Amino acid sequence: MTSALNEIAASIRTIPDYPKPGVQFRDITTLLGNARAFRRPIDELVQPWAGAKVDQVAGIEARGFIIGGAVAHQLSAGFVPIRKKGKLPFDTVSMSYALEYGTDEMEMHVDAVGKGDRVILVDDLIATGGTAEGAVKLLRNRGAIVEAACFIIDLPELGGAAKLRALDVPVRTLVSFEGH
């Protein structure tokens, strides 16, 4: 791992047994609160697409809004919020997605992406991949081309990145942590 990636990993706080026993919660608020540490993952996530045509960056609620907004700014792209059902004020399209115990729905505005728009999906962390998979399907159902999905953190044991790659979505992650 490079020194930049080591710095990113060191800036992420681990909270044991949250939200339930056995889970190691990876908290990026410590990274976000440090200007230098926050800039590093944005620069790393943007780098492969610098100079490329990206129409939109889609961020998954809520930390994906923070990361995605910064990435969109750097790429001179628009930003698309993907939110939980009932949170957006205009006409929406929705997609159900699998949770660890059940399902939920996410939405975006009907006019958020156009047919053929090149989109990068962004969130802070990929775990089981259910939310990200739902977001990819939501974007594709509106005709967008999902160029890649980008995350600061990967929990590879949970298989989410592999799930997205099985949908032919390139996945970029910066740091990996073992466990849940």
Phi, psi and omega in degrees: 000139180287167179297324178297316180290325175298319179296320177298310181301319181291340181273357182259123180276138175255127179247109182290147174059036176230131004275000177213162181304137178095345180269135173256098184285127179264106188262114181271000181298331176292323176293315182296328183282354181245111187305315181293316180295323180292323181295324185302307181294328178296312178302318181293321180288327182284325191313312182296340184249006178301124181086350179274162177275110174237122182277317185219149167246125179258128180246137180270133180306137356250322182294334175296338175292318182293307182294313183296322178297319179292319178296315179300317178302313182294329182267001185054043180247164173284169178237134179243115175279130173252116191239166173293152183306136174088007184258347182260142189275344185253182178300137185233163167241149185229165179213133172279149177216157184276136171253174179302321179229074177124204181224165175214178178230145174236159183221161166215164178294147182299333182256017184291323178227153177249165178302128179086356177299135177270119189235140170248128178269135184227139169208172182282328189212143172245123180244260179282340175087000182299315180293314180296320178298316177299320179294319177300313181295321178298313179296315180295324179297338177265004176095003180286154174258114180275103183290324182189163171239131186236137181219146174289316188242139172241135169251083192299332180298338182271349168080010183295317180297320178296324178298319179289321178298327177294340175268011182063037175251117174298138182242132175241122174234155184258315180226152179238146174232143176284158175084196185258000000 
